[in-house]
């Protein structure tokens, strides 16, 4: 059985981690599969990706029973925020967090742009309990998304936070199920792709030159003219990403 299942519904693609026997822990094969599938779906026209886990866990972390060395770390961090990773995609990515997102599971959720958490969602990065470490991007991203206080509770006190706490601090954006995440994804998929790509790039730290280029591309696009025409004609705009 494949470690990752990919399904398309219109402009939305679902990537489902399929290692339920390991609670969807990330290994070398799965990290590479996520990177390849995400890029392939965007190239095929997906405007929003949704990432979730099969069974009762979103992702229980890194699979310490498998390959766990430089090759794995390169694949993991490349998948999260490398040049071909989730943060570098030009489309929004939503995590549908269905149960525990521990360690690398929280990292995967953080690499997504938005997070929808069901009632069983839990977040933790327990490196002080296992003597390991995560990269600086993870710690800074956690502080940026959830706030410095929550980041310190997870990274220094090794706390686990539930859905209520995640919603309160912004680590989770909405309460809901996979169906709720997919519904939100379809709403976002109807928005202007160039605007979304620009906003995501700037939020993720694009340099000034790249930000200026994407800003100019939005204002020069057919989509900005389509939005103006739609307002005059009192209809929803139909964006093409051009």
N, C-alpha and C positions, 0 to 999 in steps of 0.2 A: 504494500500500500504506500502511496506517495505521502511524504511528510507534510505536504502543503496542498490544499485543495483550492482551486481558483474558479470562481463562478462570476459570470457577467450578467447584469440586468440593466439593459440600456446603457447609460453613461456611468454606471456605478459597478465597480468590481469588488468582489469579496475575496479576501485572502484568509483562509482558515488553517491555523496550525493543526496538524493531524498527528500528534504523538500522545494520545490520551494515556497510554500505558506509562509514559514518563511525565504526565501532567503538562505536556506541551513544552518541556524543557528545550532550550535551544542548544543544538549541537552544530558542528561544522556544516553538515548537509542542509539543515533547516535554515541557517543564516544565509547560505548561498542561494537556497531556493527562494527565500523571501526577496532578496535583492533582484534576482533574475525575473521573478514573476511580476514584481512591482514595475520594473522598467518595461517589461513586455506589455503589460496591461495599459500603461500610459501610451506607449507607442501605438497600440491598437485602437486608441481613442477614448479610453476611460478618463473621465473628468474628476472622479473622486474614488479613492480606495477606502475600504473598510477592512480592518484587521481584527480577527477574533480567534478564540481557541475552541477546539473541539472538546466536548465534554464539560466538566465542571471547573476547569482551570483555564484562565487566560494564558498564563505562562509562568511556570514555577521557578524560572531562572535558567542558569546555565547547567547543562547536563554534565556533572562532574564525573560521570562514569565513562564519558567518551573522550574525544580528543580535546585536551584543554591546555594548549600552549600558544606559542606565537601565531601559528596558523589560524587557530580558532579565534583568538583575540582580534586578529586582522579582519577576519570575516565578520565577527560580531560588530565591531565599531565601524567597519565599512558599510554594513547593512544599516546601522543606525544613522550615522551622520557623515559617512565618506562621500566622495564625489558622486557615486552612484547610489547613495543611500536614501533612506526615506525622507530626511530633512531636505535633500537636494532635489526632490521631485518637483515638477512645476504644478502639481495638483495637490489639493488637500488630502490628508490621510486621517481617518477617524479610527480610534481604537474603541472597539466594543468590548469592554472589560467584563468578562463573565467569570468571576471568581478571582482567586489569588493572582496577583501580578507581583512576583517576588524577585528581587535582585534584577537579573536581566529582563524579567517581565515588566518591572517598573521602568527600566530603561527603554524597552520597546514601546511602552505606552507614552513615555516622554518624547520619543522620536516622532510620534504622531502629532498632528496639529490640534486635534480635539479628542476628548475622551468621554465616552458614555459608559457609565458604570451601573451594573445591576446590583441587586441588594446583597450579593455575596462577594462583591469586589473588596479586595484588600491590597494595600500597597506597602512595600518595605524594601529597603536596600541594606541587608544585614551584614555588611562586610566586617564590622567590629566583632561579630560572632564567629566568623570563619577565618579571620586573618588575611582576607583578600582586600582588593581595592578596585574601585571603578575609576575611569578616566575623569579628567577635570571637566570635560564637556558635560558629563552626567550630573555632577554636583552643581555646576553653574546653571544648567538647564532646570534642575529641580528647584533651585532657589528662585529662578526667574518665574517659573510657572506657579509654584506653591508658596513662595515667600521664604525669607531667610530663616524664620523661626521654625517652620515645618521642616525645612531642609536640615536644620541642625538636629531636630528630634529624630529624623530618620537616619542621618549619617553619623551622629555622635552618640545618641542614646539608643540607637538601633530599634526604634519603635516601629510598630505596624499601625497603620491608620485604616479605618474602615471607610465605607462609602460616605457616611455623613460628614466625617472629618475631611475627606477628599473634596466633597462638594463645597464645604465651607471655605476651604483655602484655595480652591481653583485647580487642584490637581485633577479633579473630575469636573467636566463642564455641565453635564446633564445626568440625571438619573434615568435609567431605562435599560431595555433589553436590546438584543441584536436587531430586532425588528425596528425599534426606535432609532437605532444608529443608522440603519439602512434608509429609513424614512428621511432622516436629517440629511443623509448623503445625497438623496435625490433632490431635495430642496437646494442644496448647495451646488449640485451639478447644473442647475438651470441658471446660475450666475455667470458673470463674464469671466471666461478663463484667463485672459491676460491680466485683468485686475487681481484675480485671486493669486496668480503666479507672482505678480509684483508684490502684493501684500505679504505673502508667505516669505519671499526672499528677503524682504527688508526686516521682517520680524525675526528671521533666522540669521541676521547679521551680514547681509550682502554689503559689499563695499560701495562707496559712493558712485563709482563709475557704473557699476552694474545696476544700482538703484536708479540712477538717472536715465540709463538706457531703457529699462523696463517702464519707467514713468512716461518717457516720451513715446514708447510703443503703444501704451494704452491710449494716449491722447490722439495718436495718429491712426488708430484702428478703425476698421469697419464697425466694430462693436459699439464704439462710442456714438457713431452716427446712427446705428440701429436703435440704441436706447432713446436718442432724441426723436427719431421717427415714431417709435412706439408710444412715447408720451403724447405726441400730437394726435396719433391715431387711436389713442386710448385702448391699447392692447398690450399684453405682455411682450417684452422683447425676446427675440430668438438670437442668442449669441452663437457665434461660430468660432471664436478664438482667433480671428484675423482682423 
